[in-house]
Structure formats: structure tokens, C-alpha cells
Amino acid sequence: MAQSLDQMEEQRLYQQTLLQDGLKDMLDHGKFLDCVVKVKDQEFPCHRLVLAACSPYFRAMFLKDSEGIQEISLEEVSPEVMAKVLHYLYTSEIDLNEDNVQDLFAAANLFQIPSIFTICVSFLQKRLCLANCLAVFRLGLMLDCARLAVAARDFICDRFPLISRDQDFYGLSANELIAVISSDSLNVEKEEMVFEAVMKWASTGDDQEARLQALPTVFESIRFRLLPRDYLESQVEKHPLVRARPELLRKIQMVKDSHEGKMTILKRKKKKEEISGKERSGMVNGVDAGGPSGKVKKAGEKEAEDTDDGDTVIPGILNDTMRFGMFLQDLIFMISDTGAVAYDPGTNECYFASLSTQIPKNHVSLVTKENQIFVAGGLFYNEDNKEDPMSSYFLQFDHLDSEWMGMPPLPSPRCLFGLGEAENSIFVVGGKELKEGEQSLDSVMCYDRLSFKWGESDPLPYVVYGHAVVSYMDLIYVIGGKGSDR
């Protein structure tokens, strides 16, 4: 009688478990050990067969040595990481956390253990956040893991206005920067933000000379045709780094010419050997517009005879494809303790943006210049802070997932306060204490959006609550309200 697939799978899993448990038991009791992995001062006795079966790295090492290796010395990993790798090979169990995942990821790549590699990739993808996305992006590129690198790059593109202010962003290499800013999914409303981020990147870092050398290549990923003509002439063309480099000025001139209908076209000059090779193979490769064989002509000009068979391409600097963020709509956001509704004044329609019970009733909201939405208020009990456990909620709306993200809570719980923003910081101004007595406050709390930390700013001249706060050009204005004597 034929067995069902479920029965066959059950037997297979039973046999795998039996084999794995047997190998682990022999390891624990020191039976049939024939190899020692030495990492620094620690030794890990194990079985050659287990290492060879699970890792092509060790298998190649053992097959190369006909006499049989008794001891393997490793310098690329730490003893703690090696212990976790061996434990996984014998048990299929691994203890991953924020502190060890990158080291285990690198070890899995070195030893070519796909199961650990996949577990680490999934772990990092699920825990992508503002604090680690740049490091995960670089790790994915370094270990040639396209799945992780693309996931991290998409996360960065979605939150580019915020992440581009992070100091770690300016530590990216030229190729890493190009991988981000060349994406159509970049969430920017205006191309000016991309240009300004690139120029700041070029002006910082210890390798500034190398960055300046790479700037012409980086410029190819900025979509200058999306910039207003007056911005191009007053800000781009007159920028000190652009004026100092004739190659950059020539590129900007190409953009200005395109505004007048004179489109520059690059054409590749084919060599005879290349042409004959393509004829034999029947294949046509991509055009290397920036190579030594590239030629430039303007629309309407006659091409040279020796390039008649070449392929034409528009330079990357003339790319005018709109970014993802340029298709965003202007909406009015209404927030309550039961959810959030977005109103489109153009179509006179409302949409459910979020259904959440996280929003406190007595909250204050703020929309920043980058259209980021924050809410502060309510009473939050922080068990980790034994000395002063009471604080207020501080949340940010993630428009991609339609969810509220918990940010570091406001350490001074209060109500009837105002929210303002200036120079990458959010300010909580005045209000009343959410404590017995409800004392009016003149204190100002400051949240640094780059370090994700709260601090205290200069106090107001007098206590105030129930007032209005307006942010304008990095200045914060306090209007009206009540105080102790006014």
C-alpha cells in the first residue's frame, strides 16, 4: 500500500531528528570526535563529517587534504560566533539578536551555510529601522546579498528626507550613494533635495578628494531636468564645487540646452572587431556611453560616417522620470484617539489612514516640513525607568504601513502644551504637569531627530499653557495661552 505524502514527510522528519539528536549526543559525550576547530584560545571538538555535510567551505578543505586535518585554525570569526554556528549545525537552533546577527551573517557567508544565511537575512529584513537601515544596506552589498541590499535600499528610499539628514548617510561610498539616488522609488517631492544631499556628501568625509573625483559620475543619477530653471542657474551652476570643475559645468550646460529643445545624444563608435564579433554571435550588448569610444552630438547635427551603425542613448543626467514622492497628494490629516482620517480637498473625499487605539485622547500633533506626522501626549508608564516611570506617548505615523511607530517617550508628562520644529528637532513647549497639583510649566523639551534622544532646551520667560505654537523658518513662535498671573 502506497504511503501518503504526509506519512512520508513525517517519517523523513523523524529520521532527520533521530540523526541530529544522535550526532549531538555523540558531541556532548565526546564520541568519535576527529577534528578540532580552534578560534583564538578556544577549541571546539567536532566531527569532520558534520562540518563537511553542512558547509562547502569545510568540505573543500577536507577534500584537499588527503591525510586528514586534525585541527583547523580560524581567524575570521570570534569564538562566540563559532560556538553558535556549531550549535546550529548539531541542533538546528540559533540564538539571534541585534548584537550578533551581523557577525553570524558574515560567518554564514564565509562558511557557505545557506540556512543560517537565510535566517539572518529574514531577521534583518523584519527589523529594518531608521537606526540600522544604512548599515544593513552596506552589509547586503558587501556580502553580495541582493535580497537584503534591495530591501534596505527600498527602506532608505521610502524615508529619504529623514535618513539623508543622518550623519551615517554621508559615510556612503560613491557607488552606494548612486544605488540609492538613482532609484525611481525615491520618496522626494522635489529633486532639489537630492542635489543638496549629494553636494553635502561631496563636502564631507575624510576621502573628500576621491568624492570630488566621483562627483561627475554621481551627477548622472541626479535628475536635473526636474529642477526649476532658476534653481539650476542660481543654486546648481553657481555652487562652488560645480564652478570649480569644467566637466560638471559641461553637464549642466547639457541640461540647459535640453530646456531649449537641444537634446544631447551619446553615440557609441563601434570597432571593426566588435562589429564582426556581434555579427557572428547575433547579440548586441548594452551601450557604454561614458567609455572612451563614446561620441557626443546634438539633435539636428550630422553624425560622423564611422558611427552610422552605433547605438544611441540619452545621457543619464537628462533623465526626467519623476520620482515616487512627486506623485503624492496634498491631504488634510485628522487624528483622534480611535483612528486617523485623510481628507482630499481636491476630490472632497475622505480615506481611512489608520485605525488605532494607540493615540491618547489629550494629544498634540505636528506636521514637519518633510510631511512627517508626530503625536505627543497622554500618560505612558515606562517599567524600565524605576526612578521616574511616568512619561507621555510620542508617536510617528508611518504612511507606508499606515501604522503609528512608537518613538522614545516624552520624559516629562504634560498636557495643554505646544509642539514646534526647528533645525532637525521637535520642541515640546510649556503646558501643565500630569501630576498632582497640575503645575504650569515654563520648561521646553527638545527631541533630536538625528540621535533619537530627548533633552531640555532654554525655558520660556514665563509659565504658559493652552497656547498656540507656530514654526516658521527654523523659528518657533508661542502665541496666547494662560499663565499663573496672565
Secondary structure as a PSIPRED ss2 file (coil, helix, strand):
# PSIPRED VFORMAT (PSIPRED V4.0)

   1 M C   1.000  0.000  0.000
   2 A C   1.000  0.000  0.000
   3 Q C   1.000  0.000  0.000
   4 S C   1.000  0.000  0.000
   5 L H   0.000  1.000  0.000
   6 D H   0.000  1.000  0.000
   7 Q H   0.000  1.000  0.000
   8 M H   0.000  1.000  0.000
   9 E H   0.000  1.000  0.000
  10 E H   0.000  1.000  0.000
  11 Q H   0.000  1.000  0.000
  12 R H   0.000  1.000  0.000
  13 L H   0.000  1.000  0.000
  14 Y H   0.000  1.000  0.000
  15 Q H   0.000  1.000  0.000
  16 Q H   0.000  1.000  0.000
  17 T H   0.000  1.000  0.000
  18 L H   0.000  1.000  0.000
  19 L H   0.000  1.000  0.000
  20 Q H   0.000  1.000  0.000
  21 D H   0.000  1.000  0.000
  22 G H   0.000  1.000  0.000
  23 L H   0.000  1.000  0.000
  24 K H   0.000  1.000  0.000
  25 D H   0.000  1.000  0.000
  26 M H   0.000  1.000  0.000
  27 L H   0.000  1.000  0.000
  28 D H   0.000  1.000  0.000
  29 H C   1.000  0.000  0.000
  30 G C   1.000  0.000  0.000
  31 K C   1.000  0.000  0.000
  32 F C   1.000  0.000  0.000
  33 L C   1.000  0.000  0.000
  34 D C   1.000  0.000  0.000
  35 C E   0.000  0.000  1.000
  36 V E   0.000  0.000  1.000
  37 V E   0.000  0.000  1.000
  38 K E   0.000  0.000  1.000
  39 V E   0.000  0.000  1.000
  40 K C   1.000  0.000  0.000
  41 D C   1.000  0.000  0.000
  42 Q E   0.000  0.000  1.000
  43 E E   0.000  0.000  1.000
  44 F E   0.000  0.000  1.000
  45 P E   0.000  0.000  1.000
  46 C E   0.000  0.000  1.000
  47 H C   1.000  0.000  0.000
  48 R H   0.000  1.000  0.000
  49 L H   0.000  1.000  0.000
  50 V H   0.000  1.000  0.000
  51 L H   0.000  1.000  0.000
  52 A H   0.000  1.000  0.000
  53 A H   0.000  1.000  0.000
  54 C H   0.000  1.000  0.000
  55 S C   1.000  0.000  0.000
  56 P H   0.000  1.000  0.000
  57 Y H   0.000  1.000  0.000
  58 F H   0.000  1.000  0.000
  59 R H   0.000  1.000  0.000
  60 A H   0.000  1.000  0.000
  61 M H   0.000  1.000  0.000
  62 F H   0.000  1.000  0.000
  63 L H   0.000  1.000  0.000
  64 K H   0.000  1.000  0.000
  65 D C   1.000  0.000  0.000
  66 S C   1.000  0.000  0.000
  67 E C   1.000  0.000  0.000
  68 G C   1.000  0.000  0.000
  69 I C   1.000  0.000  0.000
  70 Q C   1.000  0.000  0.000
  71 E E   0.000  0.000  1.000
  72 I E   0.000  0.000  1.000
  73 S E   0.000  0.000  1.000
  74 L E   0.000  0.000  1.000
  75 E C   1.000  0.000  0.000
  76 E C   1.000  0.000  0.000
  77 V C   1.000  0.000  0.000
  78 S C   1.000  0.000  0.000
  79 P H   0.000  1.000  0.000
  80 E H   0.000  1.000  0.000
  81 V H   0.000  1.000  0.000
  82 M H   0.000  1.000  0.000
  83 A H   0.000  1.000  0.000
  84 K H   0.000  1.000  0.000
  85 V H   0.000  1.000  0.000
  86 L H   0.000  1.000  0.000
  87 H H   0.000  1.000  0.000
  88 Y H   0.000  1.000  0.000
  89 L H   0.000  1.000  0.000
  90 Y H   0.000  1.000  0.000
  91 T H   0.000  1.000  0.000
  92 S C   1.000  0.000  0.000
  93 E C   1.000  0.000  0.000
  94 I C   1.000  0.000  0.000
  95 D C   1.000  0.000  0.000
  96 L C   1.000  0.000  0.000
  97 N C   1.000  0.000  0.000
  98 E C   1.000  0.000  0.000
  99 D C   1.000  0.000  0.000
 100 N C   1.000  0.000  0.000
 101 V H   0.000  1.000  0.000
 102 Q H   0.000  1.000  0.000
 103 D H   0.000  1.000  0.000
 104 L H   0.000  1.000  0.000
 105 F H   0.000  1.000  0.000
 106 A H   0.000  1.000  0.000
 107 A H   0.000  1.000  0.000
 108 A H   0.000  1.000  0.000
 109 N H   0.000  1.000  0.000
 110 L H   0.000  1.000  0.000
 111 F H   0.000  1.000  0.000
 112 Q C   1.000  0.000  0.000
 113 I C   1.000  0.000  0.000
 114 P H   0.000  1.000  0.000
 115 S H   0.000  1.000  0.000
 116 I H   0.000  1.000  0.000
 117 F H   0.000  1.000  0.000
 118 T H   0.000  1.000  0.000
 119 I H   0.000  1.000  0.000
 120 C H   0.000  1.000  0.000
 121 V H   0.000  1.000  0.000
 122 S H   0.000  1.000  0.000
 123 F H   0.000  1.000  0.000
 124 L H   0.000  1.000  0.000
 125 Q H   0.000  1.000  0.000
 126 K H   0.000  1.000  0.000
 127 R C   1.000  0.000  0.000
 128 L C   1.000  0.000  0.000
 129 C C   1.000  0.000  0.000
 130 L C   1.000  0.000  0.000
 131 A C   1.000  0.000  0.000
 132 N C   1.000  0.000  0.000
 133 C H   0.000  1.000  0.000
 134 L H   0.000  1.000  0.000
 135 A H   0.000  1.000  0.000
 136 V H   0.000  1.000  0.000
 137 F H   0.000  1.000  0.000
 138 R H   0.000  1.000  0.000
 139 L H   0.000  1.000  0.000
 140 G H   0.000  1.000  0.000
 141 L H   0.000  1.000  0.000
 142 M H   0.000  1.000  0.000
 143 L C   1.000  0.000  0.000
 144 D C   1.000  0.000  0.000
 145 C C   1.000  0.000  0.000
 146 A H   0.000  1.000  0.000
 147 R H   0.000  1.000  0.000
 148 L H   0.000  1.000  0.000
 149 A H   0.000  1.000  0.000
 150 V H   0.000  1.000  0.000
 151 A H   0.000  1.000  0.000
 152 A H   0.000  1.000  0.000
 153 R H   0.000  1.000  0.000
 154 D H   0.000  1.000  0.000
 155 F H   0.000  1.000  0.000
 156 I H   0.000  1.000  0.000
 157 C H   0.000  1.000  0.000
 158 D H   0.000  1.000  0.000
 159 R C   1.000  0.000  0.000
 160 F H   0.000  1.000  0.000
 161 P H   0.000  1.000  0.000
 162 L H   0.000  1.000  0.000
 163 I H   0.000  1.000  0.000
 164 S C   1.000  0.000  0.000
 165 R C   1.000  0.000  0.000
 166 D C   1.000  0.000  0.000
 167 Q H   0.000  1.000  0.000
 168 D H   0.000  1.000  0.000
 169 F H   0.000  1.000  0.000
 170 Y H   0.000  1.000  0.000
 171 G H   0.000  1.000  0.000
 172 L C   1.000  0.000  0.000
 173 S C   1.000  0.000  0.000
 174 A H   0.000  1.000  0.000
 175 N H   0.000  1.000  0.000
 176 E H   0.000  1.000  0.000
 177 L H   0.000  1.000  0.000
 178 I H   0.000  1.000  0.000
 179 A H   0.000  1.000  0.000
 180 V H   0.000  1.000  0.000
 181 I H   0.000  1.000  0.000
 182 S C   1.000  0.000  0.000
 183 S C   1.000  0.000  0.000
 184 D C   1.000  0.000  0.000
 185 S C   1.000  0.000  0.000
 186 L C   1.000  0.000  0.000
 187 N C   1.000  0.000  0.000
 188 V C   1.000  0.000  0.000
 189 E C   1.000  0.000  0.000
 190 K C   1.000  0.000  0.000
 191 E C   1.000  0.000  0.000
 192 E H   0.000  1.000  0.000
 193 M H   0.000  1.000  0.000
 194 V H   0.000  1.000  0.000
 195 F H   0.000  1.000  0.000
 196 E H   0.000  1.000  0.000
 197 A H   0.000  1.000  0.000
 198 V H   0.000  1.000  0.000
 199 M H   0.000  1.000  0.000
 200 K H   0.000  1.000  0.000
 201 W H   0.000  1.000  0.000
 202 A H   0.000  1.000  0.000
 203 S C   1.000  0.000  0.000
 204 T C   1.000  0.000  0.000
 205 G C   1.000  0.000  0.000
 206 D C   1.000  0.000  0.000
 207 D C   1.000  0.000  0.000
 208 Q H   0.000  1.000  0.000
 209 E H   0.000  1.000  0.000
 210 A H   0.000  1.000  0.000
 211 R H   0.000  1.000  0.000
 212 L H   0.000  1.000  0.000
 213 Q H   0.000  1.000  0.000
 214 A H   0.000  1.000  0.000
 215 L H   0.000  1.000  0.000
 216 P H   0.000  1.000  0.000
 217 T H   0.000  1.000  0.000
 218 V H   0.000  1.000  0.000
 219 F H   0.000  1.000  0.000
 220 E C   1.000  0.000  0.000
 221 S C   1.000  0.000  0.000
 222 I C   1.000  0.000  0.000
 223 R C   1.000  0.000  0.000
 224 F H   0.000  1.000  0.000
 225 R H   0.000  1.000  0.000
 226 L H   0.000  1.000  0.000
 227 L C   1.000  0.000  0.000
 228 P C   1.000  0.000  0.000
 229 R H   0.000  1.000  0.000
 230 D H   0.000  1.000  0.000
 231 Y H   0.000  1.000  0.000
 232 L H   0.000  1.000  0.000
 233 E H   0.000  1.000  0.000
 234 S H   0.000  1.000  0.000
 235 Q H   0.000  1.000  0.000
 236 V H   0.000  1.000  0.000
 237 E C   1.000  0.000  0.000
 238 K C   1.000  0.000  0.000
 239 H C   1.000  0.000  0.000
 240 P H   0.000  1.000  0.000
 241 L H   0.000  1.000  0.000
 242 V H   0.000  1.000  0.000
 243 R H   0.000  1.000  0.000
 244 A C   1.000  0.000  0.000
 245 R C   1.000  0.000  0.000
 246 P H   0.000  1.000  0.000
 247 E H   0.000  1.000  0.000
 248 L H   0.000  1.000  0.000
 249 L H   0.000  1.000  0.000
 250 R H   0.000  1.000  0.000
 251 K H   0.000  1.000  0.000
 252 I H   0.000  1.000  0.000
 253 Q H   0.000  1.000  0.000
 254 M H   0.000  1.000  0.000
 255 V H   0.000  1.000  0.000
 256 K H   0.000  1.000  0.000
 257 D H   0.000  1.000  0.000
 258 S H   0.000  1.000  0.000
 259 H H   0.000  1.000  0.000
 260 E C   1.000  0.000  0.000
 261 G C   1.000  0.000  0.000
 262 K C   1.000  0.000  0.000
 263 M C   1.000  0.000  0.000
 264 T E   0.000  0.000  1.000
 265 I E   0.000  0.000  1.000
 266 L E   0.000  0.000  1.000
 267 K E   0.000  0.000  1.000
 268 R E   0.000  0.000  1.000
 269 K C   1.000  0.000  0.000
 270 K C   1.000  0.000  0.000
 271 K C   1.000  0.000  0.000
 272 K H   0.000  1.000  0.000
 273 E H   0.000  1.000  0.000
 274 E H   0.000  1.000  0.000
 275 I H   0.000  1.000  0.000
 276 S H   0.000  1.000  0.000
 277 G H   0.000  1.000  0.000
 278 K H   0.000  1.000  0.000
 279 E H   0.000  1.000  0.000
 280 R H   0.000  1.000  0.000
 281 S H   0.000  1.000  0.000
 282 G C   1.000  0.000  0.000
 283 M C   1.000  0.000  0.000
 284 V C   1.000  0.000  0.000
 285 N C   1.000  0.000  0.000
 286 G C   1.000  0.000  0.000
 287 V C   1.000  0.000  0.000
 288 D C   1.000  0.000  0.000
 289 A C   1.000  0.000  0.000
 290 G C   1.000  0.000  0.000
 291 G C   1.000  0.000  0.000
 292 P C   1.000  0.000  0.000
 293 S C   1.000  0.000  0.000
 294 G E   0.000  0.000  1.000
 295 K E   0.000  0.000  1.000
 296 V E   0.000  0.000  1.000
 297 K E   0.000  0.000  1.000
 298 K E   0.000  0.000  1.000
 299 A C   1.000  0.000  0.000
 300 G C   1.000  0.000  0.000
 301 E C   1.000  0.000  0.000
 302 K C   1.000  0.000  0.000
 303 E C   1.000  0.000  0.000
 304 A C   1.000  0.000  0.000
 305 E H   0.000  1.000  0.000
 306 D H   0.000  1.000  0.000
 307 T H   0.000  1.000  0.000
 308 D C   1.000  0.000  0.000
 309 D C   1.000  0.000  0.000
 310 G C   1.000  0.000  0.000
 311 D C   1.000  0.000  0.000
 312 T E   0.000  0.000  1.000
 313 V E   0.000  0.000  1.000
 314 I C   1.000  0.000  0.000
 315 P C   1.000  0.000  0.000
 316 G H   0.000  1.000  0.000
 317 I H   0.000  1.000  0.000
 318 L H   0.000  1.000  0.000
 319 N C   1.000  0.000  0.000
 320 D C   1.000  0.000  0.000
 321 T C   1.000  0.000  0.000
 322 M C   1.000  0.000  0.000
 323 R C   1.000  0.000  0.000
 324 F H   0.000  1.000  0.000
 325 G H   0.000  1.000  0.000
 326 M H   0.000  1.000  0.000
 327 F H   0.000  1.000  0.000
 328 L C   1.000  0.000  0.000
 329 Q C   1.000  0.000  0.000
 330 D C   1.000  0.000  0.000
 331 L C   1.000  0.000  0.000
 332 I E   0.000  0.000  1.000
 333 F E   0.000  0.000  1.000
 334 M E   0.000  0.000  1.000
 335 I E   0.000  0.000  1.000
 336 S E   0.000  0.000  1.000
 337 D C   1.000  0.000  0.000
 338 T C   1.000  0.000  0.000
 339 G E   0.000  0.000  1.000
 340 A E   0.000  0.000  1.000
 341 V E   0.000  0.000  1.000
 342 A E   0.000  0.000  1.000
 343 Y E   0.000  0.000  1.000
 344 D E   0.000  0.000  1.000
 345 P C   1.000  0.000  0.000
 346 G C   1.000  0.000  0.000
 347 T C   1.000  0.000  0.000
 348 N C   1.000  0.000  0.000
 349 E E   0.000  0.000  1.000
 350 C E   0.000  0.000  1.000
 351 Y E   0.000  0.000  1.000
 352 F E   0.000  0.000  1.000
 353 A E   0.000  0.000  1.000
 354 S E   0.000  0.000  1.000
 355 L C   1.000  0.000  0.000
 356 S C   1.000  0.000  0.000
 357 T C   1.000  0.000  0.000
 358 Q C   1.000  0.000  0.000
 359 I C   1.000  0.000  0.000
 360 P C   1.000  0.000  0.000
 361 K C   1.000  0.000  0.000
 362 N C   1.000  0.000  0.000
 363 H E   0.000  0.000  1.000
 364 V E   0.000  0.000  1.000
 365 S E   0.000  0.000  1.000
 366 L E   0.000  0.000  1.000
 367 V E   0.000  0.000  1.000
 368 T C   1.000  0.000  0.000
 369 K C   1.000  0.000  0.000
 370 E C   1.000  0.000  0.000
 371 N C   1.000  0.000  0.000
 372 Q C   1.000  0.000  0.000
 373 I E   0.000  0.000  1.000
 374 F E   0.000  0.000  1.000
 375 V E   0.000  0.000  1.000
 376 A E   0.000  0.000  1.000
 377 G E   0.000  0.000  1.000
 378 G E   0.000  0.000  1.000
 379 L E   0.000  0.000  1.000
 380 F E   0.000  0.000  1.000
 381 Y E   0.000  0.000  1.000
 382 N C   1.000  0.000  0.000
 383 E C   1.000  0.000  0.000
 384 D C   1.000  0.000  0.000
 385 N C   1.000  0.000  0.000
 386 K C   1.000  0.000  0.000
 387 E C   1.000  0.000  0.000
 388 D C   1.000  0.000  0.000
 389 P C   1.000  0.000  0.000
 390 M E   0.000  0.000  1.000
 391 S E   0.000  0.000  1.000
 392 S E   0.000  0.000  1.000
 393 Y E   0.000  0.000  1.000
 394 F E   0.000  0.000  1.000
 395 L E   0.000  0.000  1.000
 396 Q E   0.000  0.000  1.000
 397 F E   0.000  0.000  1.000
 398 D E   0.000  0.000  1.000
 399 H C   1.000  0.000  0.000
 400 L C   1.000  0.000  0.000
 401 D C   1.000  0.000  0.000
 402 S C   1.000  0.000  0.000
 403 E E   0.000  0.000  1.000
 404 W E   0.000  0.000  1.000
 405 M E   0.000  0.000  1.000
 406 G E   0.000  0.000  1.000
 407 M C   1.000  0.000  0.000
 408 P C   1.000  0.000  0.000
 409 P C   1.000  0.000  0.000
 410 L E   0.000  0.000  1.000
 411 P C   1.000  0.000  0.000
 412 S C   1.000  0.000  0.000
 413 P C   1.000  0.000  0.000
 414 R E   0.000  0.000  1.000
 415 C E   0.000  0.000  1.000
 416 L C   1.000  0.000  0.000
 417 F C   1.000  0.000  0.000
 418 G E   0.000  0.000  1.000
 419 L E   0.000  0.000  1.000
 420 G E   0.000  0.000  1.000
 421 E E   0.000  0.000  1.000
 422 A E   0.000  0.000  1.000
 423 E C   1.000  0.000  0.000
 424 N C   1.000  0.000  0.000
 425 S E   0.000  0.000  1.000
 426 I E   0.000  0.000  1.000
 427 F E   0.000  0.000  1.000
 428 V E   0.000  0.000  1.000
 429 V E   0.000  0.000  1.000
 430 G E   0.000  0.000  1.000
 431 G E   0.000  0.000  1.000
 432 K E   0.000  0.000  1.000
 433 E E   0.000  0.000  1.000
 434 L C   1.000  0.000  0.000
 435 K C   1.000  0.000  0.000
 436 E C   1.000  0.000  0.000
 437 G C   1.000  0.000  0.000
 438 E C   1.000  0.000  0.000
 439 Q C   1.000  0.000  0.000
 440 S E   0.000  0.000  1.000
 441 L E   0.000  0.000  1.000
 442 D E   0.000  0.000  1.000
 443 S E   0.000  0.000  1.000
 444 V E   0.000  0.000  1.000
 445 M E   0.000  0.000  1.000
 446 C E   0.000  0.000  1.000
 447 Y E   0.000  0.000  1.000
 448 D E   0.000  0.000  1.000
 449 R C   1.000  0.000  0.000
 450 L C   1.000  0.000  0.000
 451 S C   1.000  0.000  0.000
 452 F C   1.000  0.000  0.000
 453 K E   0.000  0.000  1.000
 454 W E   0.000  0.000  1.000
 455 G E   0.000  0.000  1.000
 456 E E   0.000  0.000  1.000
 457 S E   0.000  0.000  1.000
 458 D C   1.000  0.000  0.000
 459 P C   1.000  0.000  0.000
 460 L C   1.000  0.000  0.000
 461 P C   1.000  0.000  0.000
 462 Y C   1.000  0.000  0.000
 463 V C   1.000  0.000  0.000
 464 V C   1.000  0.000  0.000
 465 Y E   0.000  0.000  1.000
 466 G C   1.000  0.000  0.000
 467 H C   1.000  0.000  0.000
 468 A E   0.000  0.000  1.000
 469 V E   0.000  0.000  1.000
 470 V E   0.000  0.000  1.000
 471 S E   0.000  0.000  1.000
 472 Y E   0.000  0.000  1.000
 473 M C   1.000  0.000  0.000
 474 D C   1.000  0.000  0.000
 475 L E   0.000  0.000  1.000
 476 I E   0.000  0.000  1.000
 477 Y E   0.000  0.000  1.000
 478 V E   0.000  0.000  1.000
 479 I E   0.000  0.000  1.000
 480 G C   1.000  0.000  0.000
 481 G C   1.000  0.000  0.000
 482 K E   0.000  0.000  1.000
 483 G C   1.000  0.000  0.000
 484 S C   1.000  0.000  0.000
 485 D C   1.000  0.000  0.000
 486 R C   1.000  0.000  0.000
